[in-house]
């Protein structure tokens, strides 16, 4: 269990978004180190190449001088005082290991031989007029100074690079702080409930682009806030305006019911008044804070909706079934739950000509499945939920309820309302 927790923490840390300051610092350090490494490598290569060019120049000069002089007066092998060079006339005069190391493809030019413990040799080859070949050999190892000098140079470059990185990191840190700190403040402000006018208090040193972004967000937030205020005011005013005629109509229906009036038309009138009342309450809740809502028993709401809308299946071979526990809590007011479940159930009844409609209630979920034509498969003129679907979606978004409607793999439609179970 402990190993799984550690693995999850490592995966979470890998998937965690990088901060702006960290991205800038890491990329700068990577670029700086790569540049220093490339520069140092070029200097090292240049140092070795320059030293080889100097040695080659020395042996070429000596070989040209010997070849242009009285070559007949020279022995088959000997020593040149300049830099302790050696010369050989013909391969037979030189040691076997040196003769075996020479490249036969270069009869006139220079060659470089690495003979391990014997030395590091530069050889100049010159053909002579009598058909023989002159070889001038310089063991450059005693004169090589690039390796210790390059080591000292690397130490100096390393120290300078470290000082440069520290100075650069100081200024880069200051620069990224001016960028990342306002961004962090803006993100924290956007996550709060403060109004836009009091949110973004950027420092004067913040970049102009961030200040422009802050002003644009504030202006957008102001327009959205004004729009939401107008929408809440309209929902509130419209709902209140509808309540008065609804109350009058409901009172008249109650008087008619008390006088003994009955019948199918009167039942539909009462159902329509009840639906309008619930619809008005649902619209009114769109203008309120969802956090102020109380929970309700959604199983009871499903039973009420089944009893209230069962008459919509009259004349058709459609049966409505309710499965699930007696009590399941849904985090919405009862009026809102009636609107959600009622609209979905009425849709199922409207699109099912024959078969079953099954309401399943489980903790965290209410699903309504039918054997109708299937979502999105209805004939033209019979498609859509109308205002009901739009209201259901808006209420679900307002109360953070998941809502999904899909065509069943076999036949009909499956609609689900889901919410987290605490």
C-alpha positions in Angstrom: 0.0 0.0 0.0 2.9 2.4 0.9 4.6 1.6 -2.5 1.4 2.4 -4.4 1.0 5.7 -2.5 4.6 6.6 -3.3 4.1 5.7 -7.0 0.9 7.8 -7.2 2.7 10.8 -5.6 5.6 10.4 -8.1 3.1 10.3 -11.1 1.3 13.3 -9.7 4.5 15.2 -9.4 5.5 14.3 -13.0 2.1 15.4 -14.3 2.0 18.6 -12.3 2.2 21.7 -14.6 5.6 23.5 -14.5 5.8 27.0 -13.2 6.8 29.9 -15.4 9.8 30.7 -13.2 11.0 27.1 -13.2 10.6 26.8 -17.0 12.7 29.9 -17.6 15.4 29.0 -15.1 15.7 25.4 -16.4 15.8 26.4 -20.0 18.3 29.2 -19.4 20.6 27.0 -17.4 20.4 24.3 -20.0 21.2 26.7 -22.8 24.1 28.4 -20.8 25.7 25.0 -19.9 25.3 23.8 -23.4 26.9 27.0 -24.8 29.8 26.8 -22.3 30.4 23.1 -23.2 30.4 23.8 -26.9 32.7 26.8 -26.5 35.1 24.8 -24.3 35.1 21.9 -26.8 35.9 24.2 -29.7 38.8 25.8 -27.7 40.2 22.4 -26.9 40.0 21.3 -30.5 41.5 24.5 -31.7 44.4 24.2 -29.2 45.3 20.6 -30.3 44.9 21.5 -33.9 47.1 24.6 -33.6 49.9 22.6 -31.8 49.8 19.9 -34.5 50.0 22.6 -37.2 53.1 24.1 -35.5 54.9 20.7 -35.3 54.0 19.9 -39.0 55.4 23.2 -40.0 58.7 22.5 -38.2 59.2 19.1 -39.8 58.2 20.4 -43.3 60.7 23.2 -43.0 63.5 20.8 -41.9 62.7 18.2 -44.6 62.7 20.9 -47.3 66.0 22.2 -46.1 67.7 18.8 -46.0 66.2 17.8 -49.4 67.5 21.0 -51.0 71.0 20.6 -49.6 73.9 18.2 -50.3 72.0 15.0 -49.6 74.9 12.8 -50.7 76.9 14.0 -47.7 74.3 12.7 -45.3 74.4 9.3 -43.7 71.5 6.9 -44.1 70.2 8.0 -40.7 71.0 10.8 -38.3 69.9 13.6 -35.9 68.9 17.1 -36.7 69.8 19.5 -34.0 66.6 21.5 -34.5 64.2 20.2 -31.8 66.1 16.9 -31.7 64.6 15.7 -35.0 65.8 12.6 -36.7 66.0 11.9 -40.4 66.1 8.6 -42.4 66.9 8.0 -46.0 64.8 5.1 -47.0 62.7 2.8 -44.9 65.6 0.4 -44.3 67.4 3.0 -42.2 64.5 3.5 -39.7 63.3 1.2 -36.9 60.9 -1.5 -37.9 58.0 -0.2 -35.7 58.3 3.2 -37.3 58.5 1.8 -40.9 55.4 -0.3 -40.2 53.5 2.7 -38.9 54.1 4.9 -41.9 51.4 5.4 -44.6 52.6 4.4 -48.0 49.8 6.4 -49.8 51.6 9.7 -49.1 54.9 9.8 -50.9 55.2 13.6 -50.4 53.6 15.3 -47.4 53.3 14.9 -43.6 52.0 12.1 -41.4 51.2 11.8 -37.7 51.9 8.6 -35.8 50.7 7.7 -32.3 53.2 5.1 -31.0 51.8 4.7 -27.5 54.7 4.6 -25.0 57.3 5.4 -27.7 55.9 8.9 -28.4 53.8 11.1 -30.6 55.5 11.6 -33.9 55.1 14.1 -36.8 56.8 12.8 -40.0 57.6 14.8 -43.2 58.2 12.8 -46.4 60.2 14.1 -49.3 61.2 12.2 -52.5 64.8 12.8 -53.5 66.2 13.3 -57.0 68.1 9.9 -56.9 64.9 8.0 -56.3 65.2 7.6 -52.6 62.9 9.0 -50.0 63.7 11.3 -47.1 61.9 11.0 -43.8 62.2 13.7 -41.1 60.7 12.6 -37.8 59.9 14.7 -34.7 58.9 13.2 -31.4 56.4 16.0 -30.3 55.5 14.5 -26.9 58.3 16.3 -24.9 57.2 19.6 -26.4 53.4 19.2 -26.0 52.1 21.9 -23.8 48.4 22.0 -24.8 47.2 19.3 -22.4 48.3 20.9 -19.1 47.4 24.3 -20.5 44.0 23.1 -21.5 43.4 21.6 -18.0 44.3 25.0 -16.5 42.1 26.7 -19.1 39.2 24.4 -18.2 39.5 25.2 -14.5 39.5 29.0 -15.4 36.5 28.6 -17.7 34.7 26.5 -15.1 35.2 29.2 -12.5 34.2 32.0 -14.8 31.1 30.0 -16.0 30.1 29.4 -12.4 30.4 33.1 -11.6 28.5 34.1 -14.8 25.7 31.6 -14.0 25.3 32.9 -10.5 25.1 36.5 -11.7 22.8 35.5 -14.5 20.5 33.5 -12.2 20.2 36.4 -9.9 18.9 38.7 -12.6 16.9 35.9 -14.3 15.2 35.2 -10.9 14.4 38.9 -10.5 13.0 39.0 -14.1 10.9 35.9 -13.7 9.6 37.0 -10.4 8.2 40.1 -12.0 6.4 37.9 -14.5 5.4 34.9 -12.3 4.3 36.8 -9.2 1.6 38.9 -11.0 0.4 35.7 -12.7 0.1 33.9 -9.4 -1.7 36.9 -7.9 -4.1 37.0 -10.8 -4.8 33.2 -10.6 -5.4 33.5 -6.9 -7.7 36.5 -7.4 -9.7 34.7 -10.2 -10.2 31.8 -7.8 -11.7 34.1 -5.1 -15.1 35.6 -4.9 -14.0 39.2 -5.0 -15.3 41.6 -7.6 -13.1 42.4 -10.6 -12.5 46.0 -9.7 -10.7 45.0 -6.5 -8.9 41.9 -7.7 -5.9 42.8 -9.8 -3.6 45.1 -7.8 -0.5 44.6 -9.9 2.8 46.2 -8.9 4.1 49.1 -11.0 7.0 47.0 -12.2 4.8 44.3 -13.7 5.3 43.9 -17.5 3.0 45.9 -19.7 1.6 42.8 -21.3 0.4 41.4 -17.9 -1.1 44.8 -17.0 -3.0 44.7 -20.4 -4.1 41.1 -19.7 -5.3 42.1 -16.2 -7.3 45.0 -17.6 -8.8 42.8 -20.3 -9.9 40.1 -17.8 -11.4 42.8 -15.5 -13.4 44.2 -18.4 -14.5 40.8 -19.5 -15.5 39.9 -15.9 -17.4 43.1 -15.6 -19.4 42.4 -18.7 -20.1 38.8 -17.7 -21.1 40.0 -14.2 -23.5 42.6 -15.7 -25.0 39.9 -17.9 -25.4 37.5 -15.1 -27.0 40.2 -12.9 -29.5 41.0 -15.7 -30.3 37.3 -16.2 -30.8 36.7 -12.5 -33.0 39.8 -12.3 -35.0 38.7 -15.3 -35.5 35.2 -13.9 -36.4 36.5 -10.5 -38.9 39.1 -11.9 -40.4 36.7 -14.4 -40.9 34.0 -11.8 -42.5 36.4 -9.4 -44.7 37.8 -12.1 -45.8 34.2 -13.0 -46.5 33.4 -9.4 -49.6 35.7 -9.1 -51.6 34.3 -12.1 -50.5 30.8 -11.1 -51.8 31.3 -7.6 -55.1 32.6 -9.0 -55.4 29.7 -11.4 -54.5 27.1 -8.7 -57.0 28.7 -6.3 -59.7 28.5 -9.0 -58.9 24.8 -9.6 -59.1 24.1 -5.9 -62.6 25.8 -5.8 -63.7 23.7 -8.8 -62.4 20.5 -7.2 -64.2 21.4 -3.9 -67.5 21.8 -5.9 -67.2 18.3 -7.2 -65.9 18.9 -10.7 -64.0 15.9 -12.0 -62.9 14.4 -15.3 -59.8 13.9 -17.5 -59.7 17.5 -18.6 -59.8 18.7 -15.1 -57.0 16.3 -14.1 -54.8 17.6 -16.9 -55.5 21.2 -15.8 -54.3 20.4 -12.3 -51.2 18.6 -13.7 -50.5 21.6 -16.0 -50.8 24.1 -13.1 -48.5 21.9 -11.0 -45.9 21.7 -13.8 -46.0 25.5 -14.3 -45.6 26.0 -10.6 -42.5 23.7 -10.5 -41.1 25.3 -13.7 -41.4 28.7 -12.1 -39.6 27.5 -9.0 -36.9 25.9 -11.1 -36.3 29.1 -13.1 -36.3 31.1 -9.8 -33.5 28.9 -8.5 -31.3 29.8 -11.5 -31.0 33.2 -9.9 -30.1 32.0 -6.5 -26.9 30.6 -5.1 -26.7 26.9 -5.4 -24.8 26.6 -2.1 -28.0 27.8 -0.2 -30.0 24.9 -1.5 -31.2 22.0 0.7 -31.1 18.3 -0.2 -34.2 16.3 -1.0 -35.4 12.7 -1.2 -35.2 12.0 -4.9 -36.8 8.6 -4.5 -40.0 10.3 -3.2 -39.7 12.8 -6.1 -39.6 9.9 -8.6 -42.7 8.3 -7.1 -44.5 11.6 -7.3 -43.5 12.2 -10.9 -44.6 8.6 -11.8 -48.0 9.2 -10.3 -48.3 12.7 -11.8 -47.4 11.9 -15.4 -48.7 8.3 -15.6 -51.8 9.6 -17.5 -49.5 10.6 -20.4 -49.3 6.9 -21.3 -53.1 6.4 -21.6 -54.1 4.6 -24.7 -50.7 3.1 -25.3 -49.1 -0.2 -24.1 -46.5 1.6 -22.0 -45.7 0.7 -18.4 -43.6 2.7 -15.9 -41.4 1.0 -13.3 -39.5 2.4 -10.4 -36.6 0.5 -8.9 -34.3 1.4 -6.1 -34.1 2.0 -2.4 -36.8 3.9 -0.5 -34.7 6.9 0.3 -31.9 8.5 -1.7 -30.6 12.0 -1.1 -30.0 14.4 -4.0 -28.2 17.7 -3.4 -30.9 20.0 -5.0 -34.2 21.5 -3.7 -37.3 19.3 -4.1 -38.8 21.7 -6.7 -35.6 21.4 -8.8 -35.6 17.6 -8.5 -39.3 17.6 -9.7 -38.3 19.7 -12.8 -35.3 17.5 -13.6 -37.0 14.1 -13.2 -40.3 15.3 -14.5 -38.9 16.6 -17.8 -36.9 13.5 -18.4 -39.9 11.2 -17.6 -42.2 13.3 -19.8 -39.7 13.0 -22.7 -39.6 9.2 -22.3 -43.4 9.0 -22.3 -43.6 11.3 -25.4 -41.2 9.1 -27.4 -42.3 5.6 -26.3 -45.3 4.3 -28.1 -44.9 0.8 -26.7 -42.8 -1.0 -24.1 -41.4 -0.1 -20.7 -40.0 3.0 -19.0 -37.7 2.2 -16.1 -36.6 4.6 -13.4 -33.7 3.4 -11.4 -32.7 5.2 -8.2 -29.3 4.6 -6.7 -27.0 6.6 -4.4 -25.5 9.3 -6.6 -27.6 8.4 -9.7 -31.1 8.5 -11.2 -31.5 6.9 -14.6 -34.5 6.8 -16.9 -34.5 4.3 -19.7 -37.2 3.6 -22.3 -37.9 1.4 -25.3 -38.9 4.3 -27.6 -37.4 5.5 -30.8 -34.1 6.5 -29.3 -32.5 9.8 -28.7 -31.8 11.6 -31.9 -33.7 9.1 -34.0 -37.1 10.6 -33.9 -38.9 11.7 -37.1 -38.7 15.3 -38.1 -41.3 17.3 -36.3 -41.1 15.0 -33.3 -37.5 15.7 -32.3 -36.1 17.5 -29.3 -36.9 18.0 -25.6 -38.1 21.7 -26.2 -37.6 24.1 -23.3 -37.5 21.1 -20.9 -34.0 19.9 -22.0 -32.5 23.4 -22.0 -33.9 24.0 -18.4 -32.6 20.6 -17.2 -29.1 21.3 -18.6 -29.0 24.7 -17.0 -30.2 23.5 -13.7 -27.7 20.6 -13.7 -24.9 23.0 -14.5 -26.1 25.4 -11.8 -26.2 22.7 -9.1 -23.2 20.7 -10.4 -25.3 17.7 -11.4 -24.1 15.5 -14.2 -26.6 15.0 -17.0 -26.1 12.6 -20.0 -28.6 11.5 -22.6 -27.7 8.8 -25.1 -29.4 6.4 -27.4 -29.5 2.9 -26.0 -27.3 0.3 -27.8 -30.4 -1.8 -28.5 -33.5 0.5 -28.5 -34.7 3.6 -26.8 -33.0 6.3 -24.7 -31.0 6.3 -21.5 -30.9 9.6 -19.5 -28.8 9.8 -16.3 -28.5 12.3 -13.5 -25.4 11.9 -11.4 -23.8 13.6 -8.4 -21.0 12.9 -6.0 -21.9 10.9 -2.9 -20.5 12.2 0.3 
